Structures are given as C-alpha cells and as structure tokens.
Amino acid sequence: MVTLAGLSPVGTFGQNSPTSPGSATCWTPGPLPECRLSVLTEFGGYVSIDDLRLEQGGAAVDWGLMFNWDAHNAYGATLSLWLHSDDSNVGPSLRYRRWFGDGSSLDLALGTAVWGFNWVEPGSIFGLVKYNPWPWLALSLRPQYLRKECAHVAWTDYDVPGPGLRPCPSDFPDRPGPGPARVYVGAELGAAPGRWMPLIGAAVWGLLWVTGPD
C-alpha cells in the first residue's frame, strides 16, 4: 500500500520519500526498484526550427503518471498544455519511457488536442521525443500537425481561402504564418523544478498584467 509520505510532493530536491521498494509513488521519476509509479510534472520552453526567434516560440506543461512495467520500460499518460501566441491547445497524450542503466531515459509520446485557441480544431496531433539525462532536465522535440478553421495566407490574398475559412490572425502582409506542420526544439524541467516553474511563470505574468499599461 502506498503511504501518504510516498504521495507527498514536498521533499528534498531530486529525492523521493522512502517507501517499500517497488511500491513507491515517486514525485522524482525513477526506474524500478525505486519507483513503481512516477508523477510527471514538466515545464519547458521551445523555439521553432523554422524560426528561432523567441517571440515565435512556445511553452509546454505536462502533468501525468508513468507506470514502470519492469526495470527498463514504463507506460503512462499525461495532460499536455501548449502555450503559443498563435495556436495554444490542450489535450491528452500517451507516453512510453525507456530507462537506461545510468538512470537516464528516452520518452516517446503521441497526443491529440481536444480544445484550442485561434481556431485550432480538435483532432490536431502532437508528439514528443525527449531525452532525460537527469530526472529534472531534458532535451526535447515537439512535432505538431494542427487542424485550423483558418487558412494561412497573406493579407493581400483574401480571396484564396475556401468557403468558411478566414486568414489566420498571425499572418502579416505578404507573409503567411506557419503552416499546419511544424517542429519545436527545446529544454524541459521536471521533478521539483517542473512543479514550481508553471506557478512562478503564472505569477510573473499576472504581475506584469496587473502593473502593465492600460
């Protein structure tokens, strides 16, 4: 039985509360025999491989669970939130993790958006390829294929979209915005840093919004 200590997110950075081997619920992900179930709390920043400007980048927040099937394989699911000026969306994803002998791991995930901003339609697909050298830091790729109710066209081509479509709000004169397929590269924080960074970011954004110009 998992104890309350095993479920507590408060503890030493990078460590898990002690519970019986193979039955622990860990807030810092780890393989068997240390952890049977890992709680994922991840936050990352990304830039598009087609446009490395930070203003065209995005942020990702993932919350979920991973179950260690054996010492090398884990399976789970997350709720993924993608934050972007043009196409923020949220949806579930399935994830596979391969544990290596040195404690590092590789994640593969595939998900679909169920709700989005700026005409992003349900059914959009996103993926994740992530290498975790440590539980609290990862390097990752996020490919996306977004279904949108608008068409990416230049402002001078308003007659191009078909019936029921409109130019996307990110488009500029004579320069369409990003197409439906794109790939982002970035870094993510997990474990304790991944839990606190979304809260810190939301607090900073709220402070800037309150103190900003009218």
C-alpha positions as CSV (number, residue, x, y, z in Angstrom):
1,M,0.0,0.0,0.0
2,V,1.3,3.5,-0.9
3,T,1.8,5.6,2.2
4,L,1.0,9.3,2.5
5,A,4.7,10.0,2.7
6,G,5.1,8.4,-0.7
7,L,2.5,10.7,-2.2
8,S,3.8,14.0,-0.7
9,P,5.3,16.4,-3.3
10,V,7.3,18.1,-0.6
11,G,10.8,16.8,0.0
12,T,14.5,17.1,-0.8
13,F,15.2,18.3,-4.3
14,G,15.8,15.3,-6.6
15,Q,14.9,12.7,-4.0
16,N,11.8,10.6,-3.2
17,S,10.2,9.9,0.1
18,P,11.3,6.4,1.3
19,T,8.7,3.7,0.9
20,S,8.9,-0.1,0.3
21,P,10.9,-1.0,-2.8
22,G,8.8,-1.5,-5.9
23,S,5.7,0.0,-4.4
24,A,6.7,3.7,-4.2
25,T,4.8,6.6,-5.8
26,C,7.7,9.0,-6.7
27,W,7.5,12.7,-7.4
28,T,11.0,12.5,-8.9
29,P,10.7,9.8,-11.6
30,G,12.9,6.8,-11.4
31,P,13.0,3.2,-12.5
32,L,12.3,0.0,-10.6
33,P,13.0,-1.0,-7.9
34,E,12.9,2.6,-6.5
35,C,9.6,3.6,-8.1
36,R,6.6,1.7,-9.3
37,L,4.6,4.8,-10.2
38,S,6.1,8.2,-11.2
39,V,4.2,11.5,-11.1
40,L,5.2,13.7,-14.1
41,T,5.3,17.5,-13.6
42,E,7.1,19.0,-16.5
43,F,7.6,22.5,-17.9
44,G,9.6,23.5,-21.0
45,G,10.4,26.3,-23.4
46,Y,10.7,25.9,-27.2
47,V,11.6,27.6,-30.4
48,S,10.5,26.6,-33.9
49,I,13.2,25.0,-36.1
50,D,11.9,27.2,-38.9
51,D,12.0,30.4,-36.9
52,L,14.4,30.6,-34.0
53,R,13.1,34.0,-32.7
54,L,12.0,33.7,-29.1
55,E,8.7,35.6,-29.8
56,Q,7.8,32.7,-32.2
57,G,8.5,30.1,-29.5
58,G,6.2,28.4,-27.1
59,A,6.0,26.7,-23.7
60,A,4.7,23.3,-22.7
61,V,3.3,22.0,-19.4
62,D,2.7,18.3,-18.8
63,W,1.1,16.6,-15.9
64,G,0.7,12.8,-15.7
65,L,1.6,9.4,-14.4
66,M,4.1,6.8,-15.6
67,F,3.9,3.1,-14.5
68,N,7.1,1.1,-14.5
69,W,6.3,-2.2,-16.1
70,D,9.9,-3.5,-15.4
71,A,13.4,-2.1,-14.9
72,H,13.6,-0.7,-18.5
73,N,10.0,0.1,-19.7
74,A,7.4,2.5,-18.4
75,Y,4.0,3.4,-19.8
76,G,1.7,6.3,-18.9
77,A,-0.4,9.2,-19.9
78,T,-0.3,13.0,-19.5
79,L,-2.4,16.1,-19.9
80,S,-0.4,18.4,-22.2
81,L,-0.9,22.2,-22.4
82,W,0.8,24.0,-25.2
83,L,1.2,27.8,-24.9
84,H,1.8,29.8,-28.0
85,S,0.8,33.2,-29.3
86,D,-0.8,31.6,-32.4
87,D,-2.1,28.2,-31.5
88,S,-2.3,27.3,-27.8
89,N,-4.1,24.0,-27.2
90,V,-4.6,21.3,-24.6
91,G,-5.2,17.5,-24.8
92,P,-4.2,14.1,-23.6
93,S,-1.2,12.1,-24.7
94,L,0.1,8.5,-24.3
95,R,3.8,8.1,-23.3
96,Y,6.4,5.4,-23.4
97,R,9.7,5.7,-21.4
98,R,12.8,3.6,-21.9
99,W,15.0,3.6,-18.9
100,F,18.8,3.2,-19.4
101,G,21.2,1.7,-16.9
102,D,22.7,5.0,-15.8
103,G,19.3,6.4,-14.8
104,S,18.8,8.4,-17.9
105,S,15.8,7.8,-20.1
106,L,14.1,8.4,-23.5
107,D,10.4,9.4,-23.9
108,L,8.1,9.0,-26.9
109,A,4.6,10.4,-26.8
110,L,1.7,11.0,-29.1
111,G,-1.4,13.0,-28.3
112,T,-4.3,15.0,-29.7
113,A,-5.8,18.4,-28.9
114,V,-9.3,18.5,-27.5
115,W,-9.5,22.3,-27.2
116,G,-7.5,25.2,-28.6
117,F,-7.3,28.9,-29.2
118,N,-7.2,30.8,-32.5
119,W,-9.3,28.4,-34.4
120,V,-7.3,25.3,-33.5
121,E,-9.7,22.4,-34.1
122,P,-10.0,19.2,-32.0
123,G,-8.2,16.3,-33.6
124,S,-4.9,18.2,-34.1
125,I,-1.9,15.9,-33.4
126,F,1.2,16.5,-31.4
127,G,4.2,14.3,-30.4
128,L,7.2,14.3,-28.2
129,V,10.7,12.9,-28.4
130,K,12.6,13.6,-25.2
131,Y,16.0,12.6,-23.8
132,N,16.2,12.9,-20.0
133,P,19.9,12.8,-18.8
134,W,18.6,13.6,-15.3
135,P,15.1,13.5,-13.8
136,W,14.9,17.3,-13.6
137,L,16.3,18.3,-17.0
138,A,15.6,17.1,-20.6
139,L,16.2,18.0,-24.2
140,S,13.2,17.5,-26.5
141,L,11.5,17.8,-29.9
142,R,7.7,18.5,-30.2
143,P,6.3,17.9,-33.7
144,Q,2.8,19.1,-34.3
145,Y,0.2,18.9,-37.0
146,L,-2.6,21.4,-36.4
147,R,-6.1,21.4,-37.9
148,K,-7.3,25.0,-38.0
149,E,-10.5,26.8,-39.1
150,C,-8.5,29.5,-40.8
151,A,-6.1,29.4,-43.7
152,H,-2.5,30.8,-43.6
153,V,-2.5,33.3,-46.4
154,A,-1.1,36.8,-47.0
155,W,-3.4,39.7,-46.3
156,T,-3.3,40.5,-50.0
157,D,-4.8,37.1,-50.8
158,Y,-8.1,37.3,-49.0
159,D,-9.8,35.6,-52.0
160,V,-7.6,32.4,-51.7
161,P,-9.3,30.7,-48.7
162,G,-12.1,28.4,-49.5
163,P,-15.7,28.7,-48.2
164,G,-15.9,29.1,-44.4
165,L,-12.2,29.8,-44.0
166,R,-10.6,33.1,-43.0
167,P,-6.9,34.3,-42.8
168,C,-5.2,33.3,-39.5
169,P,-4.6,36.2,-37.1
170,S,-0.8,35.5,-37.1
171,D,-0.5,36.3,-40.8
172,F,1.2,39.5,-41.9
173,P,1.0,41.4,-45.3
174,D,2.7,39.3,-48.0
175,R,4.0,36.7,-45.4
176,P,1.7,33.8,-44.3
177,G,2.1,32.4,-40.8
178,P,3.4,28.9,-40.0
179,G,1.7,26.0,-41.8
180,P,-0.1,23.2,-40.1
181,A,3.0,21.1,-39.7
182,R,5.8,22.4,-37.5
183,V,8.6,21.1,-35.2
184,Y,9.8,22.8,-32.0
185,V,13.0,22.1,-30.2
186,G,13.7,23.0,-26.5
187,A,14.5,22.0,-23.0
188,E,12.3,20.9,-20.1
189,L,12.4,20.9,-16.3
190,G,10.9,18.0,-14.4
191,A,10.5,16.8,-10.8
192,A,10.6,19.7,-8.3
193,P,11.6,22.5,-10.8
194,G,8.9,21.3,-13.2
195,R,6.3,21.6,-10.4
196,W,7.2,25.1,-9.4
197,M,8.0,26.8,-12.7
198,P,4.4,27.0,-14.1
199,L,3.3,28.6,-10.8
200,I,6.2,31.1,-10.9
201,G,5.5,31.8,-14.6
202,A,1.8,32.4,-13.9
203,A,2.6,34.7,-11.0
204,V,5.1,36.8,-13.1
205,W,2.6,37.0,-16.0
206,G,-0.2,38.1,-13.6
207,L,2.1,40.7,-12.0
208,L,3.0,42.1,-15.4
209,W,-0.6,42.1,-16.5
210,V,-1.7,44.0,-13.3
211,T,1.1,46.5,-13.4
212,G,1.3,46.9,-17.2
213,P,0.0,49.9,-19.1
214,D,-3.8,50.3,-19.5
